[in-house]
Amino acid sequence: MNYEGISLSKIRSELVRLEDTIIFGIIERSQFALNSTVYKPNQFKEIKCSFLEYFLHNMECVHAKVRRYTSPDEYPFTKDLPEPVLPPLDYPKILLNINPEIMQVYINNIVPAITKEGDDLNYGSSCTKDVELLQTISRRIHFGKFVAEAKFNDPKLHDKYVELIKNKDEDGIMELLTNKQVELKLLRRLKKKALIYGQEIDDQDEDMDGDGGSMPGMRLNPSLIADIYEKFIIPLTKKVEVEYLLQRLDSNFNSYNL
Ligand SMILES: O=C(O)C(=O)C[C@]1(C(=O)O)C=C[C@@H](O)C=C1
């Protein structure tokens, strides 16, 4: 993906599109039990790390070979990955990967909130869904770098950001980049989307006899997605924005050319 010339409104529309992928990812993962075995090390013969890390590392090896992690919006969760077999592309390399923190939040807070406790032995299926969801959440959160660059380039705010960055004023940067109205709109939209996407649609819901029909069943609690965004996804995106901006005036910093 090429980010040159991309505006804050275009970046926000990509964040809106990613919401749909995250909601469906959550619905998909929630059909399996918590399966905590897959998140603990040394559970299976010959696998010292957790089954999820083993699964992720194997997938990321293939993706690294096809240059996935040279793209500015893709970060791996595991280390010791092979070099790409494709020639490198000329992207600025920003050293800002909060995937270790995203992984902790995912295992300790998100999975327990979206699944039922217990073990249904669907380890491979659970991890397939975990990997898809983790990658999308990570992409969404690291998009904070583009949001931050767009805000830094806003002529009305630029000088203020420069001053705050020079003073290393993290709280001031956080306050300036926060847009409560955008956050509230986002949380309202997520509740609506979760209500619609989370419905069980079956033939019996059709109101053929005109008696008003019955309420459709829900695949998840409609406020769950908004809660996850409010408690984890938005704060981590803002953390990425602050960390990006704190590096923004370093002499060796290669910014995105938005
Ligand atoms: O859209 C923005 O301005 C962002 O910075 C992104 C985001 C978010 O994570 O959705 C984060 C901080 C703002 O307060 C509003 C929304």
The ligand as an SDF file (V2000), in Angstrom:
LIG
                    3D

 16 16  0  0  0  0  0  0  0  0999 V2000
   -8.9880    9.8540   14.4010 O   0  0  0  0  0  0  0  0  0  0  0  0
   -8.1200   10.3290   15.1260 C   0  0  0  0  0  0  0  0  0  0  0  0
   -7.9360   11.5580   15.2140 O   0  0  0  0  0  0  0  0  0  0  0  0
   -7.2600    9.4650   15.9270 C   0  0  0  0  0  0  0  0  0  0  0  0
   -6.3130    9.9460   16.5090 O   0  0  0  0  0  0  0  0  0  0  0  0
   -7.6180    8.0320   16.1080 C   0  0  0  0  0  0  0  0  0  0  0  0
   -8.3820    7.7910   17.3920 C   0  0  0  0  0  0  0  0  0  0  0  0
   -8.7690    6.2850   17.4100 C   0  0  0  0  0  0  0  0  0  0  0  0
   -8.0250    5.4730   17.9420 O   0  0  0  0  0  0  0  0  0  0  0  0
   -9.7980    5.9690   16.7830 O   0  0  0  0  0  0  0  0  0  0  0  0
   -7.4890    8.0890   18.5330 C   0  0  0  0  0  0  0  0  0  0  0  0
   -7.4990    9.2980   19.1500 C   0  0  0  0  0  0  0  0  0  0  0  0
   -8.5330   10.3190   18.9200 C   0  0  0  0  0  0  0  0  0  0  0  0
   -8.9950   10.8060   20.1340 O   0  0  0  0  0  0  0  0  0  0  0  0
   -9.6190    9.8290   18.0820 C   0  0  0  0  0  0  0  0  0  0  0  0
   -9.5940    8.6340   17.4510 C   0  0  0  0  0  0  0  0  0  0  0  0
  1  2  2  0
  2  3  1  0
  2  4  1  0
  4  5  2  0
  4  6  1  0
  6  7  1  0
  7  8  1  0
  7 11  1  0
  7 16  1  0
  8  9  2  0
  8 10  1  0
 11 12  2  0
 12 13  1  0
 13 14  1  0
 13 15  1  0
 15 16  2  0
M  END
$$$$
